[in-house]
Amino acid sequence: MYSDEKDYVNFLFESGIFISNESVGNKEPLPGNVLQNQNWEFINSEHKKHNYVVIDNFLKPEYALRLRDFVLYINKRHDYYGEYAAINFQPEQKNYLWFSLLSNIVIESLLNIECLKTTSFNRAWAFIYNEICRGIPPHIDTNSDITLNLWVTPNDCLVQEKEQNGLVIYESLKEIVVPYEFNRLVIFNSATMHKSQNVVAKTGYKNKRINYTFLFKKFDIYSKVR
C-alpha cells in the first residue's frame, strides 16, 4: 500500500511547520491555575532542610496529560541525543513561552516555591525517550541554580520495576533514589550531581517516557545595583 507519511513529516520538519494538538505560539497563560493546591509551607521547609523536595500531584491531572500529549503529537524535535530527543523552550517575553501551559507553570511556580523567589526563569525542555534506553549519566545542570523535573507519562505506560525510570540525586555523599510517578515534580539544586535511571516503557509510541525540566537562575544582585 502506498504511504508517504515519513516523507510528509520530514517535509514539515524541514519547512519549520509545527503540527500540534495545542495552540503553538500562543504565549498568553491559560485562564485559572494549573497547579494543584499544596501545602507550600511544608514543601518549602522540606527543600530548605534537605536541598531537594518531591511534590506529588503537582499539576491538575488534565494538564499533566496535556503536557504529555503535546510532545507526542508535535512533529518538531530540536535536538537528538542518540536514545532520546528534546524540545526546547526559551522565555520570549518575561516568563511567557511559546506553549502557553508552560507559561502558567513557570508563573505559578515562582509564586509558590520559596527557593525560586530570588530567581528568574532561565529555560526549559521536554525529553522523549526510546521505549528501552539507557538513562542520562551523572551530570549537573549548568548555568542555573534550581532545577524542577516533572514526569508526565502515566504509570501504566511504563514497566514499573525498581531501578528503572526514576531519578538519582547525589546529595551530601548520599544516593537518593526518587522512584518514577506520574505527575511527580522533583526540585533540587542544579549544581547537585544527578542521573536518570534506565528507561523501560511498554511497547508502543504512546507509552514513551516524557519529562519536562525547568531551570531557574538566581538574580545577579550586584549587576542590578550598578
FIDRENLO-962280 format. One record per residue (C-alpha): x negated, z negated, y negated; residue number from 1. Coordinates in nm, 3 decimals, always signed. Layout:
# residues N
X,Z,Y,NUM $
...
//
This chain:
# residues 226
+0.000,+0.000,+0.000,1 $
-0.132,+0.094,-0.345,2 $
-0.235,-0.206,-0.555,3 $
-0.426,-0.222,-0.884,4 $
-0.387,-0.596,-0.961,5 $
-0.762,-0.657,-0.963,6 $
-0.833,-0.362,-1.195,7 $
-0.545,-0.471,-1.420,8 $
-0.670,-0.828,-1.451,9 $
-1.024,-0.705,-1.521,10 $
-0.888,-0.471,-1.788,11 $
-0.700,-0.758,-1.959,12 $
-1.003,-0.985,-1.940,13 $
-1.241,-0.727,-2.086,14 $
-0.988,-0.643,-2.360,15 $
-0.963,-1.009,-2.463,16 $
-0.592,-1.021,-2.374,17 $
-0.451,-1.351,-2.251,18 $
-0.168,-1.382,-2.002,19 $
-0.031,-1.735,-2.004,20 $
+0.285,-1.934,-1.943,21 $
+0.219,-2.110,-2.276,22 $
+0.220,-2.001,-2.640,23 $
-0.154,-1.938,-2.662,24 $
-0.290,-1.956,-3.016,25 $
-0.017,-2.187,-3.145,26 $
-0.225,-2.481,-3.265,27 $
+0.058,-2.697,-3.402,28 $
+0.113,-3.012,-3.192,29 $
+0.427,-3.031,-2.982,30 $
+0.710,-3.248,-3.119,31 $
+0.710,-3.606,-2.989,32 $
+0.448,-3.793,-2.788,33 $
+0.292,-3.660,-2.469,34 $
+0.104,-3.977,-2.368,35 $
+0.283,-4.240,-2.160,36 $
+0.339,-4.585,-2.304,37 $
+0.042,-4.800,-2.206,38 $
-0.093,-5.150,-2.258,39 $
-0.351,-5.020,-2.501,40 $
-0.478,-5.368,-2.591,41 $
-0.572,-5.430,-2.226,42 $
-0.718,-5.081,-2.183,43 $
-0.935,-5.113,-2.493,44 $
-1.050,-5.459,-2.384,45 $
-1.149,-5.327,-2.040,46 $
-1.351,-5.043,-2.187,47 $
-1.530,-5.281,-2.422,48 $
-1.610,-5.512,-2.130,49 $
-1.725,-5.253,-1.874,50 $
-1.816,-4.940,-2.078,51 $
-1.561,-4.744,-1.877,52 $
-1.189,-4.770,-1.801,53 $
-0.939,-4.591,-1.576,54 $
-0.588,-4.512,-1.703,55 $
-0.325,-4.405,-1.452,56 $
-0.017,-4.203,-1.551,57 $
-0.194,-4.107,-1.873,58 $
+0.046,-3.827,-1.967,59 $
+0.417,-3.792,-1.916,60 $
+0.417,-3.612,-1.577,61 $
+0.566,-3.287,-1.705,62 $
+0.275,-3.249,-1.947,63 $
+0.012,-3.312,-1.680,64 $
+0.173,-3.033,-1.476,65 $
+0.177,-2.806,-1.782,66 $
-0.198,-2.856,-1.817,67 $
-0.246,-2.761,-1.454,68 $
-0.018,-2.456,-1.472,69 $
-0.189,-2.337,-1.791,70 $
-0.520,-2.300,-1.607,71 $
-0.358,-2.143,-1.300,72 $
-0.169,-1.879,-1.498,73 $
-0.405,-1.782,-1.778,74 $
-0.623,-1.486,-1.685,75 $
-0.917,-1.587,-1.907,76 $
-1.230,-1.773,-1.792,77 $
-1.506,-1.830,-2.045,78 $
-1.789,-1.948,-1.818,79 $
-1.867,-1.920,-1.448,80 $
-2.088,-2.175,-1.269,81 $
-2.103,-2.043,-0.914,82 $
-1.836,-2.252,-0.744,83 $
-1.623,-2.332,-1.048,84 $
-1.521,-2.177,-1.379,85 $
-1.445,-2.311,-1.728,86 $
-1.200,-2.251,-2.010,87 $
-1.342,-2.386,-2.337,88 $
-1.160,-2.538,-2.633,89 $
-1.313,-2.588,-2.978,90 $
-1.133,-2.751,-3.272,91 $
-1.028,-2.473,-3.507,92 $
-0.866,-2.689,-3.774,93 $
-0.928,-3.064,-3.778,94 $
-0.803,-3.178,-3.434,95 $
-0.596,-2.869,-3.363,96 $
-0.684,-2.649,-3.064,97 $
-0.557,-2.308,-2.958,98 $
-0.348,-2.467,-2.682,99 $
-0.106,-2.695,-2.865,100 $
-0.061,-2.956,-2.588,101 $
-0.432,-3.035,-2.619,102 $
-0.384,-3.098,-2.992,103 $
-0.131,-3.370,-2.901,104 $
-0.368,-3.529,-2.651,105 $
-0.657,-3.540,-2.899,106 $
-0.449,-3.678,-3.186,107 $
-0.269,-3.941,-2.975,108 $
-0.594,-4.049,-2.806,109 $
-0.760,-4.101,-3.145,110 $
-0.465,-4.318,-3.250,111 $
-0.457,-4.539,-2.940,112 $
-0.805,-4.563,-2.786,113 $
-1.019,-4.810,-2.976,114 $
-1.360,-4.665,-2.886,115 $
-1.254,-4.336,-3.046,116 $
-1.174,-4.491,-3.385,117 $
-1.525,-4.421,-3.516,118 $
-1.548,-4.076,-3.359,119 $
-1.426,-3.726,-3.422,120 $
-1.318,-3.478,-3.158,121 $
-1.605,-3.252,-3.058,122 $
-1.490,-3.010,-2.788,123 $
-1.307,-2.983,-2.455,124 $
-1.294,-2.772,-2.144,125 $
-1.097,-2.726,-1.825,126 $
-1.270,-2.668,-1.491,127 $
-1.110,-2.492,-1.192,128 $
-1.299,-2.518,-0.862,129 $
-1.318,-2.321,-0.539,130 $
-1.097,-2.476,-0.272,131 $
-1.405,-2.619,-0.100,132 $
-1.722,-2.663,-0.301,133 $
-1.999,-2.898,-0.395,134 $
-1.943,-3.145,-0.673,135 $
-2.126,-3.129,-1.005,136 $
-2.458,-3.318,-0.961,137 $
-2.555,-3.625,-1.169,138 $
-2.568,-3.549,-1.542,139 $
-2.482,-3.682,-1.887,140 $
-2.259,-3.516,-2.146,141 $
-2.488,-3.413,-2.428,142 $
-2.407,-3.408,-2.799,143 $
-2.123,-3.657,-2.757,144 $
-2.063,-4.032,-2.731,145 $
-1.732,-4.080,-2.550,146 $
-1.604,-3.871,-2.258,147 $
-1.243,-3.850,-2.140,148 $
-1.198,-3.693,-1.796,149 $
-0.841,-3.609,-1.684,150 $
-0.725,-3.488,-1.339,151 $
-0.414,-3.268,-1.328,152 $
-0.386,-3.131,-0.972,153 $
-0.110,-3.308,-0.772,154 $
-0.240,-3.529,-0.490,155 $
-0.069,-3.330,-0.214,156 $
-0.273,-3.021,-0.308,157 $
-0.597,-3.192,-0.207,158 $
-0.742,-3.323,+0.117,159 $
-0.733,-3.695,+0.045,160 $
-1.036,-3.843,+0.212,161 $
-1.296,-4.092,+0.097,162 $
-1.590,-3.949,-0.098,163 $
-1.404,-3.632,-0.197,164 $
-1.254,-3.505,-0.525,165 $
-1.331,-3.818,-0.729,166 $
-1.594,-3.926,-0.981,167 $
-1.905,-4.142,-0.950,168 $
-2.032,-4.331,-1.257,169 $
-2.374,-4.497,-1.262,170 $
-2.324,-4.799,-1.488,171 $
-2.570,-5.091,-1.518,172 $
-2.752,-4.995,-1.196,173 $
-2.419,-4.989,-1.011,174 $
-2.249,-4.692,-0.848,175 $
-1.882,-4.698,-0.948,176 $
-1.658,-4.467,-0.746,177 $
-1.332,-4.362,-0.911,178 $
-1.105,-4.202,-0.646,179 $
-0.906,-3.894,-0.735,180 $
-0.549,-3.947,-0.854,181 $
-0.315,-3.701,-1.023,182 $
-0.273,-3.773,-1.398,183 $
-0.559,-4.025,-1.397,184 $
-0.786,-4.046,-1.703,185 $
-1.136,-4.192,-1.690,186 $
-1.304,-4.298,-2.016,187 $
-1.677,-4.364,-2.021,188 $
-1.978,-4.340,-2.248,189 $
-2.112,-3.985,-2.248,190 $
-2.473,-4.098,-2.206,191 $
-2.382,-4.266,-1.876,192 $
-2.503,-4.073,-1.573,193 $
-2.212,-3.944,-1.363,194 $
-2.128,-3.685,-1.100,195 $
-1.828,-3.523,-0.934,196 $
-1.772,-3.573,-0.564,197 $
-1.742,-3.267,-0.341,198 $
-1.413,-3.081,-0.384,199 $
-1.185,-3.024,-0.086,200 $
-0.844,-2.870,-0.160,201 $
-0.585,-2.730,+0.075,202 $
-0.578,-2.354,+0.127,203 $
-0.408,-2.153,-0.146,204 $
-0.473,-2.071,-0.512,205 $
-0.216,-2.319,-0.648,206 $
-0.394,-2.607,-0.472,207 $
-0.721,-2.568,-0.663,208 $
-0.863,-2.883,-0.822,209 $
-0.841,-2.873,-1.203,210 $
-0.971,-3.126,-1.452,211 $
-0.996,-3.144,-1.830,212 $
-1.283,-3.304,-2.020,213 $
-1.262,-3.413,-2.385,214 $
-1.576,-3.507,-2.580,215 $
-1.585,-3.722,-2.893,216 $
-1.883,-3.785,-3.120,217 $
-1.942,-4.085,-3.348,218 $
-1.933,-4.033,-3.722,219 $
-2.268,-3.987,-3.893,220 $
-2.218,-4.273,-4.140,221 $
-2.537,-4.202,-4.336,222 $
-2.458,-3.837,-4.397,223 $
-2.112,-3.939,-4.523,224 $
-2.270,-4.185,-4.771,225 $
-2.505,-3.916,-4.905,226 $
//
